[in-house]
Every structure is written in structure tokens, then in C-alpha cells.
């Protein structure tokens, strides 16, 4: 199975459909009047479908086990067609399209099995996904494509050429994958005035966001939050609260991060951990969803 550890839970829904076609009105009448020898076709098929949804990960190798929050089965008789819809909900990291299609397939197969003693001309047709929602696909093409961001690496050792930067590069790569143009990339030492001067200049130059990595820990040289305290005009504490919660699912040390977030004018400032893993996981937690802030807060180009 592919890794979904970088994803976070969202409400996800899927609806799948199938058609069972019988050969005569007598079969339809037997189903509706509950005269089929094997029992109540609709109820038995529904029960089988519910079991199938829950067992999807046992049958399809690449499907992840997930919590099923809701499953519904709907029937509609249209001539000699029994139209089936299966709806599945979860709050999880991955979608339920396969669960819905697996469930509706088993509903149709159960109908076939129950009806074959009285009708030899049954067919199953058009198993398909009708709709799905949840996850990043819901937000595709909904964010602005003209956003610009700058990246600042705050590190004594990297600025002195004693260590290679990887965290800043990971941040820049994530921004580019979200269609954010990286306008500037700076490496500076852990000095309060240097950080303030650099951030102030990048905010004034029309960047929609300035993202710093490093200096958010607890060592004496970790001064990024202190440097930003006088620059941030509108704190948005929920951003880093969520990032720390996301990180805590992966390592307990995320509680020690002092990352901050907020606006200076129309520029969003983010202070991320300095480790490559910490920076990457924080970017995965926040992006692309965070880009919605430029719609609701009126952020945007201001040069």
C-alpha cells in the first residue's frame, strides 16, 4: 500500500451505482412482494453490501483499512432494471470510492444469487462511481495561482557553510507544488535583528507569504519567535496549533516547537521547525489548505 501518513483526516464521501436487470415482470413482482424462495432480496442484499464495505481492505490489496462512519443502500425499480446506489462516509486520510463500488457490487451479486433459481436471464450492468468528495481533490483549482512566497533559513551553521540546507529546500518544493512562486530564498544566522530586517524587507516587497525555518526550538540560539513578535500584527494561533497536533501524531517532540503564524499587513508569516522532517511535515499539514486564507482574509498582491 502507498503511504498516507502525510495526510490528515477529512470527511470523505462516495456514491457508487449498479444495475441488476431481470428478464420478466414476474421476477420484479416476486422481489417487491417478498415471494423469492431465498428470502427478502432487498434486505439480504443490503446486509451483504454493508459487510462488503467493511471488508474492502481484506479483499482489495492496496486498500487501507478505515473507519466506516455511514453506509446507505438505495433501490429504484425502473422497468426490468433494479437500480442500486451505495453511499459511504468516513472521516479519514483516504477516500471511500472503492468501498462504495465494492459494496454495490456485492449487493448486485447477492441479488443475482437470490434470483437465479427463478430467473435465468439476470445480468449485472454498469457498476460505476457516481460521485466522491473530501480530501485535496475538493480544493483543486480553487486556490489562486498568482501567490508569491519567500523562504528564509535561520541557521548559524548553514549560513556559515558548515551544513547543507534541506529544510528550506523542502519548503520551497512544497510551495511550487501548490503553484506558489518562490520569489526569494535566503539563509541567515540566528540573530534577532537580522531576522527582523530580512522579514520586514520581504513583506514590503509584495510577497503573499514569508516562511521561516529554524530557530523555533528551545536552545539559547533559537530566537525566531522573539524576532517575529514585534512584526506580526495579527496572530493566527490556530495554524501552528494544528501543525503541532499533526506533528504529535508522528513524534511527541512536536509539543516543544515554538512555531508562530500571523499577518504583517497582507503578508502571512510562518515560522516552522528547522529540522527537515519537522519542516516537511508542517508543510504537509498546512498546504494547500492554508492557501484559503488569502480568500477569507483578503490577502494578496500589495506592491
C-alpha angles and dihedrals in degrees: 000000000000118000117264095171091112093058127086131217121275134162106272128186136182135181122199130182142200137175127224110198119198127195102235146026088241089069092050090049091050091053095047094044092045093237097133109124094228093056142255102352098197095049096042092048091047091052091049090050092052091053091047094054091054092047098047094108089053091056106035110056099212097044116107120227107250140173112266107215098177139004125183132180123201129187132198126180114215111175106299092344123098104202115205130195125187120194122192131184132190139164100221147107098273137041132262102224094116091045090055093046093045090049096049090047092055091047088055094045091050090053090050091051093048095046102041094087090062101030126038095183102067120136134184115219145179103007102186148147112258100184145342136189139180134065130056094315088073089064099042111132091002096103126078117266096206099067118131129202140180127211125214123191110204107199135128093204097046093045088051091053093245096117137030119244116237103149095061091047090052090052092050091049092052092049091051091050087056092051093254113142112229104221100177140012118194135177115203136165124258096270121135097218093044091052092048094048093048095046093045092053094048092049091050092050094068103264116156090212139013115200122194126193123197137028096068097109132086104264118115090253094053100102105141096110090049091049092051097044095088093040101053109085098178115030118208101196095174092071095065093033087062092044091053091047090051090048093048090064086062104035132003090222091075088085088070094061115109095197116155136195137194148116132282103191104313095334119102112219120201127184112200133183118277099230116095092234093046093049093045094048092048091052090049089051095050107032137114092359092061091064087076086078090076089062100045097037096043092241118162147106112347105167 
